[in-house]
Protein backbone atom coordinates (compact mmCIF):
# COMPACT_ATOMS: atom_id res chain seq x y z
CA UNK A 1 0.00 0.00 0.00
CA UNK A 2 2.13 2.93 -1.22
CA UNK A 3 1.50 6.39 0.19
CA UNK A 4 2.80 9.39 -1.74
CA UNK A 5 2.95 12.62 0.28
CA UNK A 6 3.71 15.85 -1.59
CA UNK A 7 4.14 19.37 -0.21
CA UNK A 8 4.66 22.39 -2.43
CA UNK A 9 4.83 26.14 -2.18
CA UNK A 10 2.52 26.43 -5.20
CA UNK A 11 -0.87 27.93 -4.32
CA UNK A 12 -3.34 25.23 -5.37
CA UNK A 13 -6.46 27.37 -4.87
CA UNK A 14 -8.35 27.39 -8.14
CA UNK A 15 -6.47 24.38 -9.54
CA UNK A 16 -8.50 21.36 -10.57
CA UNK A 17 -6.31 18.75 -8.89
CA UNK A 18 -8.42 15.76 -9.99
CA UNK A 19 -6.39 15.17 -13.19
CA UNK A 20 -3.17 15.32 -11.14
CA UNK A 21 -4.46 12.78 -8.58
CA UNK A 22 -5.63 10.45 -11.34
CA UNK A 23 -2.36 10.59 -13.28
CA UNK A 24 -0.04 10.26 -10.29
CA UNK A 25 -2.10 7.42 -8.76
CA UNK A 26 -1.97 5.44 -12.01
CA UNK A 27 1.75 6.10 -12.38
CA UNK A 28 2.65 5.03 -8.82
CA UNK A 29 0.48 1.91 -9.05
CA UNK A 30 2.05 0.92 -12.35
CA UNK A 31 5.65 1.58 -11.30
CA UNK A 32 5.44 -0.02 -7.85
CA UNK A 33 3.28 -2.90 -9.06
CA UNK A 34 0.32 -2.35 -6.76
CA UNK A 35 -3.37 -1.88 -7.63
CA UNK A 36 -4.59 1.72 -7.89
CA UNK A 37 -7.13 1.20 -5.10
CA UNK A 38 -4.22 0.66 -2.68
CA UNK A 39 -2.33 3.87 -3.58
CA UNK A 40 -2.78 6.89 -1.31
CA UNK A 41 -1.79 10.38 -2.48
CA UNK A 42 -1.63 13.42 -0.18
CA UNK A 43 -1.04 16.86 -1.71
CA UNK A 44 -0.52 20.03 0.34
CA UNK A 45 -0.06 23.39 -1.32
CA UNK A 46 0.83 26.90 -0.16
CA UNK A 47 3.53 25.56 2.18
CA UNK A 48 6.52 27.84 2.83
CA UNK A 49 9.44 26.29 0.94
CA UNK A 50 12.74 27.97 0.17
CA UNK A 51 14.91 25.96 -2.22
CA UNK A 52 18.24 27.24 -3.49
CA UNK A 53 17.74 30.48 -1.58
CA UNK A 54 14.50 31.47 -3.34
CA UNK A 55 10.77 30.82 -3.19
CA UNK A 56 10.21 29.81 -6.82
CA UNK A 57 7.89 26.83 -7.34
CA UNK A 58 9.33 23.78 -5.55
CA UNK A 59 8.14 20.52 -4.00
CA UNK A 60 9.16 17.90 -1.47
CA UNK A 61 7.72 14.40 -1.74
CA UNK A 62 7.97 11.15 0.15
CA UNK A 63 6.71 7.73 -0.78
CA UNK A 64 6.36 4.91 1.73
CA UNK A 65 5.73 1.43 0.39
CA UNK A 66 5.65 -2.07 1.81
CA UNK A 67 7.92 -3.68 -0.75
CA UNK A 68 8.18 -3.13 -4.47
CA UNK A 69 10.96 -0.53 -4.32
CA UNK A 70 14.15 -1.37 -6.20
CA UNK A 71 16.81 1.00 -7.55
CA UNK A 72 15.10 0.93 -10.95
CA UNK A 73 11.66 1.59 -9.42
CA UNK A 74 13.10 4.46 -7.37
CA UNK A 75 14.61 6.08 -10.47
CA UNK A 76 11.39 5.65 -12.41
CA UNK A 77 9.29 7.12 -9.55
CA UNK A 78 11.52 10.19 -9.28
CA UNK A 79 11.45 10.84 -13.03
CA UNK A 80 7.74 10.20 -13.45
CA UNK A 81 6.46 12.11 -10.40
CA UNK A 82 8.82 14.99 -11.25
CA UNK A 83 7.42 15.11 -14.78
CA UNK A 84 3.82 15.03 -13.53
CA UNK A 85 4.51 17.89 -11.08
CA UNK A 86 6.07 19.89 -13.90
CA UNK A 87 3.11 19.27 -16.21
CA UNK A 88 0.39 20.11 -13.68
CA UNK A 89 1.99 22.74 -11.42
CA UNK A 90 5.01 24.06 -13.40
CA UNK A 91 7.45 22.75 -10.79
CA UNK A 92 10.74 22.19 -12.60
CA UNK A 93 12.22 18.73 -11.89
CA UNK A 94 15.41 20.36 -10.56
CA UNK A 95 13.31 22.01 -7.82
CA UNK A 96 11.85 18.75 -6.56
CA UNK A 97 13.20 16.44 -3.85
CA UNK A 98 11.87 12.91 -3.46
CA UNK A 99 12.48 10.67 -0.44
CA UNK A 100 11.73 6.96 -0.91
CA UNK A 101 11.05 4.50 1.94
CA UNK A 102 10.56 0.78 1.51
CA UNK A 103 9.52 -0.42 4.94
CA UNK A 104 10.05 -4.08 4.01
CA UNK A 105 13.73 -3.41 3.54
CA UNK A 106 14.08 -1.92 7.04
CA UNK A 107 15.32 -4.23 9.77
CA UNK A 108 12.58 -5.11 12.22
CA UNK A 109 13.33 -5.07 15.92
CA UNK A 110 13.48 -8.45 17.59
CA UNK A 111 10.64 -9.34 19.94
CA UNK A 112 13.03 -11.25 22.18
C-alpha positions as semicolon CSV with decimal commas, in nm:
position;residue;x (nm);y (nm);z (nm)
1;X;0,000;0,000;0,000
2;X;0,213;0,293;-0,122
3;X;0,150;0,639;0,019
4;X;0,280;0,939;-0,174
5;X;0,295;1,262;0,028
6;X;0,371;1,585;-0,159
7;X;0,414;1,937;-0,021
8;X;0,466;2,239;-0,243
9;X;0,483;2,614;-0,218
10;X;0,252;2,643;-0,520
11;X;-0,087;2,793;-0,432
12;X;-0,334;2,523;-0,537
13;X;-0,646;2,737;-0,487
14;X;-0,835;2,739;-0,814
15;X;-0,647;2,438;-0,954
16;X;-0,850;2,136;-1,057
17;X;-0,631;1,875;-0,889
18;X;-0,842;1,576;-0,999
19;X;-0,639;1,517;-1,319
20;X;-0,317;1,532;-1,114
21;X;-0,446;1,278;-0,858
22;X;-0,563;1,045;-1,134
23;X;-0,236;1,059;-1,328
24;X;-0,004;1,026;-1,029
25;X;-0,210;0,742;-0,876
26;X;-0,197;0,544;-1,201
27;X;0,175;0,610;-1,238
28;X;0,265;0,503;-0,882
29;X;0,048;0,191;-0,905
30;X;0,205;0,092;-1,235
31;X;0,565;0,158;-1,130
32;X;0,544;-0,002;-0,785
33;X;0,328;-0,290;-0,906
34;X;0,032;-0,235;-0,676
35;X;-0,337;-0,188;-0,763
36;X;-0,459;0,172;-0,789
37;X;-0,713;0,120;-0,510
38;X;-0,422;0,066;-0,268
39;X;-0,233;0,387;-0,358
40;X;-0,278;0,689;-0,131
41;X;-0,179;1,038;-0,248
42;X;-0,163;1,342;-0,018
43;X;-0,104;1,686;-0,171
44;X;-0,052;2,003;0,034
45;X;-0,006;2,339;-0,132
46;X;0,083;2,690;-0,016
47;X;0,353;2,556;0,218
48;X;0,652;2,784;0,283
49;X;0,944;2,629;0,094
50;X;1,274;2,797;0,017
51;X;1,491;2,596;-0,222
52;X;1,824;2,724;-0,349
53;X;1,774;3,048;-0,158
54;X;1,450;3,147;-0,334
55;X;1,077;3,082;-0,319
56;X;1,021;2,981;-0,682
57;X;0,789;2,683;-0,734
58;X;0,933;2,378;-0,555
59;X;0,814;2,052;-0,400
60;X;0,916;1,790;-0,147
61;X;0,772;1,440;-0,174
62;X;0,797;1,115;0,015
63;X;0,671;0,773;-0,078
64;X;0,636;0,491;0,173
65;X;0,573;0,143;0,039
66;X;0,565;-0,207;0,181
67;X;0,792;-0,368;-0,075
68;X;0,818;-0,313;-0,447
69;X;1,096;-0,053;-0,432
70;X;1,415;-0,137;-0,620
71;X;1,681;0,100;-0,755
72;X;1,510;0,093;-1,095
73;X;1,166;0,159;-0,942
74;X;1,310;0,446;-0,737
75;X;1,461;0,608;-1,047
76;X;1,139;0,565;-1,241
77;X;0,929;0,712;-0,955
78;X;1,152;1,019;-0,928
79;X;1,145;1,084;-1,303
80;X;0,774;1,020;-1,345
81;X;0,646;1,211;-1,040
82;X;0,882;1,499;-1,125
83;X;0,742;1,511;-1,478
84;X;0,382;1,503;-1,353
85;X;0,451;1,789;-1,108
86;X;0,607;1,989;-1,390
87;X;0,311;1,927;-1,621
88;X;0,039;2,011;-1,368
89;X;0,199;2,274;-1,142
90;X;0,501;2,406;-1,340
91;X;0,745;2,275;-1,079
92;X;1,074;2,219;-1,260
93;X;1,222;1,873;-1,189
94;X;1,541;2,036;-1,056
95;X;1,331;2,201;-0,782
96;X;1,185;1,875;-0,656
97;X;1,320;1,644;-0,385
98;X;1,187;1,291;-0,346
99;X;1,248;1,067;-0,044
100;X;1,173;0,696;-0,091
101;X;1,105;0,450;0,194
102;X;1,056;0,078;0,151
103;X;0,952;-0,042;0,494
104;X;1,005;-0,408;0,401
105;X;1,373;-0,341;0,354
106;X;1,408;-0,192;0,704
107;X;1,532;-0,423;0,977
108;X;1,258;-0,511;1,222
109;X;1,333;-0,507;1,592
110;X;1,348;-0,845;1,759
111;X;1,064;-0,934;1,994
112;X;1,303;-1,125;2,218
